[in-house]
Amino acid sequence: MGLIGKIKKKIKDIYSSDDISEKEYERYLELYNSGDDDGMNMEEVFWSDWDTTDDSQEPDEEYLEWKKQHQTLENINLSHFSEPDMIEYIRGQCEVMEGATRHIDEVMVEYNNITEHFKDIELFENAPDVLKQQIAYLAEKVDNLTVDRRIVKSGEAKLSNNAYHRMETYEEEIPKMIEYIASEEEYYDALKHDLRMLEGEQMSLRMEARSLKKRQINIRQSCIIMLACFAIVYCVFLVATIASENQMNILVFFIVTVIGAAMALGSFALMRYTRREVAVTEIKLNKATNLLNKTKIKFVNTSNVLDYEYTKFRVNDADELSRKYQCYIEMKAEQQEILRMTSILNEAENDLLVKLDKLGMNDSLVWLSQAKALYNHNEMVEIRHDLSVGRQKIREQIEYNEKRIQSSKNNIKRIMDKYPQYMKATMEILDEFERRNSRK
């Protein structure tokens, strides 16, 4: 049963049970528990050869502030929504769930890769001492040959060893990632601009709504005072007319009556017009809030993706990644001049891969660019730390989107509880989304 199907089942049971909580993370618990980092003492990490020019990059403060500011969505008042508005809102909640589910599926691919890497580390650390020593010896040989081959070339190194290894690890995906991160940054800036515009519009509508409500109160008070004064004048003229048979007094009484009726009708029309303006402004405000919430969800997901990619490549933006990758390409081209050393290195790498394959590792090739970790405990701790940080960021993305899914479910249940007349329309929308998702 798909996500939409589960929601439909919940709606069918909506009046027999108020408990709509679902343990959305059950399918992730096994992944969460795998590759556990318990017992890893980070104080053991040797920071003396930490490359501050490469790995100490911090995300932009404005970016972090915007991310934090737009984590929380605002409540929407549906009381003034018409039927088309309500249907559009329900459809929007389904789109939120669809997008959140798709985002979870996407990040779970990277999560599984990290988990497999953790399993490979555990296989190495639990290997027999003899095999472990052989692997460490070959890994050190591979690492030394790699460094020697790079040192042979003339000229100053454009990248540190850590940065070079990182570019080497993700060499195949970096060109696409540069374009991807650049597009995400452009999208992030557009979303940030939209958020500013929508927040400004929301504030303007709130001020307009307060002004209209205040005007409504003033008009009501003015009408009460005016009607009270008119009642007094009317009574005076009524007494004077009854006491006197003068036709002029009767005519004046008739004119006063007509004027009073006109004033009453005018006051009623003005109050009704003001009430309508208040209702229209409330609808506009809630629509703006709904659009603002949807934009916030996109903003948070985009900022989470950028945050993860920045951490993964240790950069602050796509331009920096492009510069580092260009430096890496140049350094790699220079190394073509020392191909005579390649055969020795290849032999050592093949020997290392044979030993790693004996352990049953999922991906032995990745250790060729992380060979130092196989003989240097501090380097292995650092890799575990980086993987743990990356996995935590993915968990945060999953948690955020699971909350969005649960919130949308609760919003649909709330509509069914409060507005049962939309039950049929809601089921049709859910059927539409279920059919669309079943084709993917």
N, C-alpha and C positions, 0 to 999 in steps of 0.2 A: 504494500500500500504506500503510495507516494505521500508527499507532504500535504498536498491539497486534499487528498483522500482522507488523511487523518483528521484534517480540520472539518471536513464534511461530516464525518462520523461523530465528531465532538458536538457539532451543531445539532445533529439529530438527537443526541442524548442531552441536549442543553437544559431541558426542563426537568429531567430526572436526576441530574447530578450537578452540583455546583463546583465539583473538584475538576479543574481542567489542567492541573499541573502534569507535565510529562517529563520524564527524565531524559532530556535531550542529549545528555552527555554519556549515556550508557555505552554507545558505540565508540566513544573515544577513551573510555577508562583504560582499556587494555593498552592503547597507545600511550596514554599518560604514564602508566606504570612501567612501561618498557624503557630501557636505557636510563634508569634512575641514577641520579647524581649523589644520592645520600652517601655521606662519609667522605666526600671530597673536600679536603681542607684547602681553601683557597689561599691561606697564609703560606702554603708551601710553594706558591708560585714565585719563581725567581724573576723579578721585574728589571734587573739591571740591564738586560739587553732588549728591553721593550723599545720599539722604534716610535718615538714620540712624533716624528714628522709624518708618520703614516697612519698609526693606529689610535691616536688620541683625538680624532676628529669628533666634535660634538655637534649634534643637530642644532639648527638655527633656533634661537630662543623664541622668536616670533612664531615660527612653525609649531613649536611645542605648546606655546600659549594658545594658539588657535585650536590645536588638537584638543587640549584640555577643556577649552571654553565650550566647544560644540559637541562634547560627548553626550550631554543630557538633552533629550527631546522635550518639547513643550506640549502641554495638554491642549486639546482641541475641544471647543464647545460645539456639539452637534445639534443643539436645540433649534437653531435657526436654519439648518440645512434643508433645502428642498429635496424632492426625490432624486432628480438628476445629480445634485451635489452629493447626496448620500451614496448613490451608486458609484460615483467617481471616487469617493473616499474609500469604499469597500474595495474597489478595483485597485486603488493605490496600496492598500494594505496587503493585497495578494501579491502585487509587484514587489513590495518590500520583502515579503517572505521568499519569493522566487529569487530575487537578487541576493539575499542573505544566504540562502541555501547554495546557490551557485558559487558564491565567494568562499563558503566553507569547503566545498568540494575542491576548488582550485588550490587553496592553501594546504589542504590535507595531502596533496601530492608532495609538496616540499616537506611537510611534516614527516611523511613516511620515509623520505630520503634521509632526513636527519636521524630518525629512529634506526634505520639500517646502519648508518654510520656509527651510532652508539653501540649497536650489537657487535660490529666489527671490532671496536675498541675493547669490548668485554672479551671477545674471543682471543685477542692478542694478550690481554692482561692475565687471562686464565690459562694461557698456553703452558705446556711443560717448560721447565727452566732451560733445558738444552735447546729446544727449538726456539725459545724466546731469545736466547743469547745469539743463536745463529742469525735470526732475523735482525737483531740489533746491530750485529757486526756488519751484515750486508747493507742495512739501512744507512749506517754511518759511512760506509764506503760509497754508496750511491750519493749521499748528500755531499761528501767531500769532493767527489769527482764532478758533481754538478757545480759546486762553488769554484773549483779549480778551472773548469772549462770557461766559466764566466769571467774569472780574474784574468785569464790569458789575453782576452781582448784588450785593446788599448782604449784609452779615454776614460772619463769619469762615469761611474754608474749613475744612470738616470733614475733608478728606483732602488729602494732598499730590498734586501733579500725577502723580507716578509711581503712587501708589496708585489714583488716579482712572482713569488710563489702563489700569491692570491690571484693575480692575473692569469697565471698558468693553470690554476685549478679550474677557473671559470672561463677559459679562453674561448671555447666554442659558443657560449651563450652571451658573452659580453657585448658583441656588436648589436645583437637584438635587444639586449638589456639597455644599452645606451639610448636607442630609439624609444624603447618602452618607458624608461624612467623620464626621458625628456617629454614624452607625451603626457605621462602622469603628472609631471610638474606643471605643464601647461594647463592640464585639466584642474589640478589643485588650485592654481592661481585664478582660473575662471570660477571655480566653486567659491573661493574666498571672496571674489568680487561679488558673486551672486548673493552670498550670505550677507555681505555688507549692505547691498541694495535691499534685500528682503527684510533685514533687521530695521533699516531706515523706514521702509514702507510700513512695517509692523508698528513701529513707534509712532509714525504719523497717523495711522489709523486708530491707534489707542488714544492719542491726543484728541483726534476728531470725535471719537466715541464719547470720551469724557466731556468734551465741549457740548455735544448734542444732548447728553443726559442732563448737564447743568442747565442748558437752555430749556429743556423740557420741564425741569423743576421750576424755573423762573416763569415760564409761560403759565404753568398750572397755578402758581401763587398769584400771578397778575390777574388771571381769570377769576380766581376766587375773590380777590379784592374788588375787581371791577363789577362782578355780579352782585357782591354785597352792596356796593354803592348804588348800583342800578336798582336793586330791590328797595333800598331806602327811598330813592327818588320816585320810584314807581308807586310806592305806598303813599307818599305825600301827594302825588298827582291824583291817585285814586281817591283819597279822602277829599281832596279839593274838588274833584269832579262830582263826587256824590253830594257834597255839601252845596254845590252851586249848579244851577241849571244853565249856566252860560255855555252856549254852543262853542265858543272859542276854547274854553277849558277842555271840552270833550275832544276837540280837534287836536289840541296840544297833547292830551293824554294818548290819543291814537298815534300821533307822531312819535311820542316817547316809546310807546309799545313797539312800533315798527323798528325804531333805532335799537332798542334793547334786543329784539329778536335777531336783528342783523348782526349785532355785536356777539351774541351767543353763538350764532352759526359760524361767524368768522373765527371765534376763539376755538370752537370745536374743530373746524377745518385745520387751523394752525397746529393744534395739538396732535391731530391725526397725522398731518404731514411730518411733524417732528418725530413722532413715534415710528413712522415708516423709515425716515432717514436713519434713526438709531438702529432699526432692525437690519437695514441694508448695510450699514457700516459694520455691524457685528458679523454679518455673513462674509463681507470682504476681509475682515480681520481674521476670522477662522480659516478662510481659504488661504490667506497669506501665511498663517501659522502652519497649516498643513504642508504647503509648499516649502516653507522654511525647514520643517522637520525632515522632509524627504531629501532636501539638499544637504542637511546636516549629516544624514546617514551616508550619503555619497562622499561627503567631505571626510568623515571619520575613516571610512574604508580606504579612500585614496591616501590619506595621511598615514594610515597603518601600513599600507603597501610601501610607500616611500620610506617610512621609518625602517622597515625590515630590509629593504634593498640598500639603504644607506649603511646600515649596520653590517650587512653581508659583505659589501665591497669596501667598507671603511672610507666613504667619501661623503661630501656634503651636497653634491648635486651631480647632474648628468655631465656637465662640462668638465668637472674634475675627474670623473670616471673616464671620459673620453681622452683627456690629457694623459692620464696614467696608462690607459690602454695603448695610446700612440707611442708612449715611451717604451712600453713593453714590446710592441711590434718592432721598434727600432733596435732594441737590445737583442731581440730574437734574431733579427736579420744579421746583426753583427756576429752572432755566434755561429752562423753558417761558415765562417772563415776557420773555425777550429773543428771541422768535421773529423779530423784525424783522431780526436779524442772520443768521438761518439761510440766507436765500436767497443771500447773498454767499458764505457758507461752502460751501454746496452747489455753487455754481458752481465754486469753486476745487477742491473735492473731485472733481467730475466731470472737470475738466481733468486732475487728477492721475491719476485712474483710467484715462483715455484713454491717457496717456503710459505708465503701468505695463502696460496691456494690450498695448501695442506690443512690450514686452519678452517677452510670452508668460508672464507670471507665473501660477503656479498659483492663488494667492489674493491678489488685489490689494486687497480690502477691508480685510484686516488691517493694511495700512500706513496706513490713515486714523487708526488709534489709535496708530501708531508712526511718525508722519510725521517726528518730530524726527530719527530715525535716518537718514533719507534725505538730510539736509543736515548732520548732526553726526556726524563719524566716531567720536567717543568713545561716543556713544549706540549706534551700530551695533555697536561692539566689545562693549558691555555686553549687547546683545541676543544676539549670537553666543555670549557667555560663558554667558548664562542657558540658551540652547538646548543648548549643549554639556554643561552640568551636568545638565540634564534628561535628555538622551540617555544620559549615563553612568549615571545612576541606573536607567534602563530596562535598559541593558546588564547592570548588576549583577543586576537581577531575572531577566533571561533566563538569565544564567550560573548563578545559584543554582538555578533550576528545572531547567536542563539537567543540573546535577550531581545533583539529586534523581532525575531520570529515569534517568541512567546508573547511579546507586547502586541504584535499584530493579531495573534490568536485571541488575546484578551479583548482587544478593541472590537473584533468581529463578534465575540460572545456578548460584549456589552451592548452592541447594536441590536443583537437578537433579543436580549433581555428587555431592553427599553423600547425598541421599535420593531415589534414582531411583524408589522406589515411589510417589512423588507426581507422577510425570510425567503420568499420565492426568488426575488432578484438576487439575493446573496448566493443561493444555491446555484443559480444559472451562471453567475460569475465564477464560482468555484469550479463548476463543470468545465467552463471554458478554459480556465487555467490548468485544470488537471489534464484535459485533452492536449493542450499545448506542451505541457511538460512530459507527457507520455510519449510524444513523438521525438523527444531529444535523446 
